[in-house]
Amino acid sequence: MSEATQATLPVESDSSSPLTEKETVWGRLMSLSKKYPNIELTKPEVSFGRASTCDVKYEDLGVSGVHCKLIAEPGSAGKSSLVWLVDNSTNGTFVDGILLGRGKRSLLQSGTVICILKKSSSKENIEYVFNDVKVEPETDDGPQDYYIRDVLGTGNFATVKLAIHKLSLIHI
């Protein structure tokens, strides 16, 4: 029996209207799978799971009713928000490949990889790269086209870091 999995966003009564000032996009989740859509984050709290009350819904039984939440705390003096991922799941949510654990939270930054469900090799993960649209890209760490992430290795003359291309999400 095959299990259909799909991420859905709630349909508003007038979904064709542009975003209002209250619905300003503060972040994006860029899907690492063609099976799931990219998600624009507009609400200060966005829930993910199978429950009908969730903002982003999945049909896969490996996803908890309310699996996790993204919470944006407003910044002060024009600074960007702090964005937290709170894990409410039984199976766990992974942040940059590390299991977060039920009841725990993690501070997100642009380029953070969020995995809602790790699948077997025959199925695709439910996985996204978080992008904080209010953060200006840093230029000291490298090209602005890439998220510069974890240290992969160090040597006598250099440190090698993981880079993720912002548009294609290819890991370099």
N, C-alpha and C positions, 0 to 999 in steps of 0.2 A: 504494500500500500504506500503510495507516494504521498508525501506531506507537502502541501503547497505553503510557501512562505512568501509573504508580501508585506512591505512597509506601506502604510497608508497614512495620509494626513487628513485631518477633519475637513469636511466640506462646509464652508460657510454659506449662508443663504445667498450672498452676492459675491461669489468667488471671482468674478471678472473685474471687480473694482480694484484700483491700485491701492497699495498700502497707505494707511493714514499716518499722521504724525505719531500716534500712539503705537502703531505697528511697525516702527522703524526696525529694520534688520540690524541686529547687534552681533550676529554670528551665523556661521554656516557649517553644516556637516557635509563634507564631500565624501560620497560613497566610494568605497574601494571595490565595489561589486557592481556590475552592470544591472544586476537583478533588483537593486534597491535605488530609489531616487535620492538625489541630493536634498538636503533639508535646510530651509532658511529659518532661522530662529528669531522670533519677534516678541514672544511673551517672556516675562522675567523668569518663569518656571515652565519647563517643558518636560512632560512625562513620556516614557517609552514603555511599552508592554503589550500584553494581550487584552487587558481590560478595556471595556468600551469607554471608560472615562479617560484613557490615555490620549495625549495629543498625537503621538506617533504610534500606530498600532501594527503589530505583527501577528501572523497566524501560526507561527511555529510553536509547538508545544514545549520546546526547550527555553522559550522566553517566558519569564514570570509574568503574573498579572500586571503588576507595576514593577517593571524590571529595574529601571533607574530613572533619575531626574537630572536635568541640567538646571542649575539655579544661577542667575546673574545678579550679583549684588552691585548696586550702582557705585561708581567711583566718585571720588570727591574732586572738586576744582577742575572739572573738565577731563579728568583722567578716565581711562577705560574701566569697565566693570571688572570685578573678580568673578570668574566663572567656575562653579563647582560642579563636579559630577558626584551624585550621591547614589550608592549602590543599594538597592532594596531587594535584590534577587536571591534566589536559592542557589542557582548555578554560578553566579558571580559575573561581574563585568570586568573586563581587562582594560587597563590604561597603559599604553605603550608596552603591551605584552605582559604586564604584571597584574595578577589577580588582585582586585581591590578588596572584595569581601563585603558581605551583607552588613549594612549599618555604617559603613565607612565612606569617607568622601575624599576626593582628590581635586586639587586646584588645576585647572586646565590652562594651557597657553596655545597659541597658534601652532599648528603642526602636531599636536597631541593625537595619537591614534586611539580611538575608542572601539573596543570590540564587545558587542552586546551578546554575541553567541559564536563560540568556536565550533565549527562543524567538522565532521570526518572529511577525509581527503576527497570524497566523492561529492560533497556539497560545499557551497560557498559560505564563508563567514558573513555575519552581519557586522560590518566594520566601516568606520568613518574616520576621516581626518577633520579635526576641529579647526575652524578658522575664525579668529576674533577680528571682525571687520573694522573695529575701532582702533586697533593697534597699528601704528605706523611700522612698516618693515624696517628692520635694522640693517644697516649697510656695512658695519664693521666686520661681521662674520662671513660675508660672502655675497654672492649675487642675490638681488631681491626676488628673483624668480623661484627661489628655493626656501623651504623650511630647513633650517640647520638643526639637527636633532642629536641623538645620543652619540657618545664616543664609541667608535668601533675598535680602535686600537691606537697605540702610541709608539713612537720610535725615537731615535736620537734627534731627529731633525723635524719631526712633524707629528701632529695629532690628526687622525682620520675620523671624520664624523659622518653620520648618516645624513644624506640630503634627500628631501622629497620635493620634486618639481611641483609647484603650486597649481598648475593647470592640468597636467596629465597625471599627477600623483604617482609618478614613477619613482621608485627608490633608487638612489645612486650612491 
